[in-house]
Amino acid sequence: MKRILKWFISGPVLRGLLLVVIVAGSLFECPPFTKIDHLLFDQIIRLRSGTDVDRVAVVAIDESSLETVGSWPWPRTYLAESLQRISAQNPAAIGVHLLLEEEEWNPGLAGLRSLKRQLKSNRIKGPLSLELAEIESSIDGNGQLTKALQSPPVKVLPYTFAAGELAPDPSEALPPHLKSTHPDPDWQASLSALHNPLRRQDSPAELIPGFGSFGNDGTLLGHVFYQSDLNGRARAVSLLKKYRGKLFPALVLQLAGAADRRKNPYLKVDTQVLYLNNQAVTTGEDYSVYVNPVTESAVPRHSIVDVVNGVLPDDALADKIVLLGLTTSARTTGGVVPVPQPAPVVSAAAVISDLLSGQQIIRPFWGFLLELSVLIYLGVFMILVLPRLHFGLGLLLQASFLVSWIGVVTGLLMLKGLWFQMAPHLMVFVFGMLLIAMQRYLGGTARNFEDLKMLGLSFQSQGMLDIAFDKFRDIPVKDQSIREILYNLGLDFERKRMFNKAIAVYKHLLRGGKFKDAKKKIEELNNMEQSVVFGGNGKRDGTMVLGKGSTAPTLGRYEVVRELGQGAMGTVYLGRDPKINREVAIKTLNLQEVEPAELKEFKERFFREAEAAGRLNHPNIVTIYDAGEEHDLAYMAMEYLEGEDLTAHCNIKKLLEPKKVMQLAVEIAEALAYAHKNDIYHRDIKPSNLMLLKNGQIKVTDFGIARIKNSTQTQTGTILGTPSYMSPEQVSGKKIEGASDLFSLGVVCYELLCGEKPFSGDSLGALMHNIANVKYTPLKRVRSDLPECCYAVVRKLLKKDVRDRYKNATEVADALKKCIDKTG
């Protein structure tokens, strides 16, 4: 039982139960959620400007009016006079926001009418009858009010609904003017099929008409049944209220339709869309719209006493929609008529203003689906993902998503007038994070260790081995699962050639007792660490010594198999790409040789040159696959070539046939022509950079590496390239172009044909002087058995003046081909 209770408290069941409760509360719109949403709505809506209220006004029965005229209800004669004074200002329409359910009882009027009936039965006529009729008219408040309501402009009278048990069908009891305003059959179209089936509906049980017989066939009627919050404040109104299968228009809708002085606004429902005077009106579920507090606060209000006493200017209400109603609680003989603040009549004016401007605020039919989707996402994230993350990271992620949702809701409200719930999502965030914190506290350190393990594995998979080790060190090393993880971490450090860190991992692993060959690995790595040399001024530059049984080191994704030799950049290794099982040559450069101040510029140049060389795609140019840096090494992964460079064939005892030399020179020239067309110059053409493969094909290697290598050396007295093969412009430090590579090719051809270099010197300075200024020994004097065309090609390649050489490498290839053809 104890285990079950612990599992329930610390497991996902409790979090799932929390989500179910909050989702149910959201769908049922429980009062706490609704109250929080209303508070958020009131704050956010202030960011949205209110609509233009110049077309509406409220004539208020306010506190000062009640003190002047007397307690409520007032005599109907005074209300009639008020309506006449308002009508005299020529408003567009008047809405009477007063629900007077019974006719006024006047004992004097009843006695007077009884006296008139007696006189009539006795057939008494004359001045007395006329005088009695005048007196009757002056004290008949109901009659005066009826007359005032029947006069222009359009008047809209209220009725409401009451909750409770469904009352009998009132059709027969309703006065004719109310029955005649029922919508036509189009109004009975179905409401939107897309709605929240669990939402609490205000289902009216009884229709309560107002004013009794005061209405007439020309008077419009509209309900004043508002959706209120817990404080009684009007929050929304259904523009069409469904009652007994029919849709009844709201007073605000009727007044908005009468804004252009229509006697009978045209209302129509086409499937799910409400039309007012042929204009579509956007509404939410149950055809409801929200009250905008910003517009409410801007509605102009005038005291009814000022209207009756003529204090207002004559045109203060002209062409406006005027609403007459209570704006404060009123005392009556039976108690107090409560009026919430803002008063419903003011809320009605705000809704009318929004409808006229087309900026009404709604909660769309489909809103609950979006709210529910976001809520479930937050809940599922809380149940399944958050427990696996570090608490701080989980809090940040969940808070980020919540803030995003609040931002979306705020943006839609400000820009589109669409409102959505936020309270349930806040509850998931707050109570979810509190529950997870409690579960972690009650779950003990085992859960924390599991979190650390998951986090460490995540870092390890991303290559962040140091951070992973920091996480694993916080877990007891006697845990068998963490020991296997630590062993694999040590292997990863080995592959990265970080031997000292691998040793640290294995030593930490052994604190929990013997494990596999960890102790043996420490000994091997200690020996290996002493053998590995990086840099060293040309002495075993970057050499990796692999101990027996050691894990193969890696550079990037490439496994290093063995050392091949020393290249222009540094050590060259044979590597293997494990993804496609391809052998590659990996040329490395020790970054420790670069001055710290120049390191950033050097790296940029390295990758720029590697990128340029990697774009070259020619059968006689070695292919560059990849470039990168790892720790203290920069590297290039390129095509692995099986063969030998031309250095051996520069020996007079191993010279190639002249025809073979010219054939190789053709291929080299064609490779240079291709590179030069792509604005890439080699700068270091020499025998060691020309690989002769076993199939007899020649490959040019190390494009751009001369520039890279040069940037790692001291700038004073340093020349770009290998001195014996440099062009005159190279040794002079001038701008290098394709002609320089052609000169170097001429030097290589000279050496391959006779076994001697055309230029030599006792020192580097003397050599450079000879290249730039001294004539070389003509090839014909050194070797006289070559074709004349061969001498001519070499002679033109070795011209000191760039303008005297071949214009491009293509011309060189063509000249060599003609020479080969001549010699057969």
Stockholm file with secondary structure:
# STOCKHOLM 1.0

chainA/1-824         MKRILKWFISGPVLRGLLLVVIVAGSLFECPPFTKIDHLLFDQIIRLRSGTDVDRVAVVAIDESSLETVGSWPWPRTYLAESLQRISAQNPAAIGVHLLLEEEEWNPGLAGLRSLKRQLKSNRIKGPLSLELAEIESSIDGNGQLTKALQSPPVKVLPYTFAAGELAPDPSEALPPHLKSTHPDPDWQASLSALHNPLRRQDSPAELIPGFGSFGNDGTLLGHVFYQSDLNGRARAVSLLKKYRGKLFPALVLQLAGAADRRKNPYLKVDTQVLYLNNQAVTTGEDYSVYVNPVTESAVPRHSIVDVVNGVLPDDALADKIVLLGLTTSARTTGGVVPVPQPAPVVSAAAVISDLLSGQQIIRPFWGFLLELSVLIYLGVFMILVLPRLHFGLGLLLQASFLVSWIGVVTGLLMLKGLWFQMAPHLMVFVFGMLLIAMQRYLGGTARNFEDLKMLGLSFQSQGMLDIAFDKFRDIPVKDQSIREILYNLGLDFERKRMFNKAIAVYKHLLRGGKFKDAKKKIEELNNMEQSVVFGGNGKRDGTMVLGKGSTAPTLGRYEVVRELGQGAMGTVYLGRDPKINREVAIKTLNLQEVEPAELKEFKERFFREAEAAGRLNHPNIVTIYDAGEEHDLAYMAMEYLEGEDLTAHCNIKKLLEPKKVMQLAVEIAEALAYAHKNDIYHRDIKPSNLMLLKNGQIKVTDFGIARIKNSTQTQTGTILGTPSYMSPEQVSGKKIEGASDLFSLGVVCYELLCGEKPFSGDSLGALMHNIANVKYTPLKRVRSDLPECCYAVVRKLLKKDVRDRYKNATEVADALKKCIDKTG
#=GR chainA/1-824 SS CHHHHHHHHHSHHHHHHHHHHHHHHHHHTCHHHHHHHHHHHHHHGGGSCCCCCTTEEEEEECHHHHHHHCSSSCCHHHHHHHHHHHHHTCCSEEEECCCCCSCCCCHHHHHHHHHHHHHHHTTCCSHHHHHHHHHHHHHCHHHHHHHHHHSSSEEEEEEEEECSSCCCCTTTTSCHHHHTTSCCGGGGSCCCSCSCTTSCCCCCCEEEECSTTCCCTTCEEEECCEEECTTCCEEEEESEEEETTEEEEBHHHHHHHGGGCCSSCCEEEETTEEEETTEEECCCGGGEEECCHHHHHHCCEEEHHHHHTTCSCTTTTTTSEEEEEECSCEEETTEEECCCSSCHHHHHHHHHHHHHHTCCBBCCTTHHHHHHHHHHHHHHIIIIIGGGSCHHHHHHHHHHHHHHHHHHHHHHHHHHCBCCCCHHHHHHHHHHHHHHHHHHHHHCHHHHHHHHHHHHHHHHHTTCHHHHHHHHTTSCTTCHHHHHHHHHHHHHHHHTTCHHHHHHHHHHHHTTSCCTTHHHHHHHHHHHHHHCBCCCTTSSTTBCCCCTTCCCCEETTEEEEEEEEECSSSEEEEEEETTTTEEEEEEEEEGGGSCGGGHHHHHHHHHHHHHHHHTCCCTTBCCEEEEEEETTEEEEEEECCCEEEGGGGGSTTSCCCHHHHHHHHHHHHHHHHHHHHTTCCCSCCCGGGEEEETTSCEEECCTTHHHHHHTTSCSTTCCSSCGGGCCHHHHTTCCCCHHHHHHHHHHHHHHHHHSSCSCCCSSHHHHHHHHHHSCCCCHHHHCCCSCHHHHHHHHHHTCSSGGGSCSSHHHHHHHHHHHHHHHC
#=GC SS_cons         CHHHHHHHHHSHHHHHHHHHHHHHHHHHTCHHHHHHHHHHHHHHGGGSCCCCCTTEEEEEECHHHHHHHCSSSCCHHHHHHHHHHHHHTCCSEEEECCCCCSCCCCHHHHHHHHHHHHHHHTTCCSHHHHHHHHHHHHHCHHHHHHHHHHSSSEEEEEEEEECSSCCCCTTTTSCHHHHTTSCCGGGGSCCCSCSCTTSCCCCCCEEEECSTTCCCTTCEEEECCEEECTTCCEEEEESEEEETTEEEEBHHHHHHHGGGCCSSCCEEEETTEEEETTEEECCCGGGEEECCHHHHHHCCEEEHHHHHTTCSCTTTTTTSEEEEEECSCEEETTEEECCCSSCHHHHHHHHHHHHHHTCCBBCCTTHHHHHHHHHHHHHHIIIIIGGGSCHHHHHHHHHHHHHHHHHHHHHHHHHHCBCCCCHHHHHHHHHHHHHHHHHHHHHCHHHHHHHHHHHHHHHHHTTCHHHHHHHHTTSCTTCHHHHHHHHHHHHHHHHTTCHHHHHHHHHHHHTTSCCTTHHHHHHHHHHHHHHCBCCCTTSSTTBCCCCTTCCCCEETTEEEEEEEEECSSSEEEEEEETTTTEEEEEEEEEGGGSCGGGHHHHHHHHHHHHHHHHTCCCTTBCCEEEEEEETTEEEEEEECCCEEEGGGGGSTTSCCCHHHHHHHHHHHHHHHHHHHHTTCCCSCCCGGGEEEETTSCEEECCTTHHHHHHTTSCSTTCCSSCGGGCCHHHHTTCCCCHHHHHHHHHHHHHHHHHSSCSCCCSSHHHHHHHHHHSCCCCHHHHCCCSCHHHHHHHHHHTCSSGGGSCSSHHHHHHHHHHHHHHHC
//
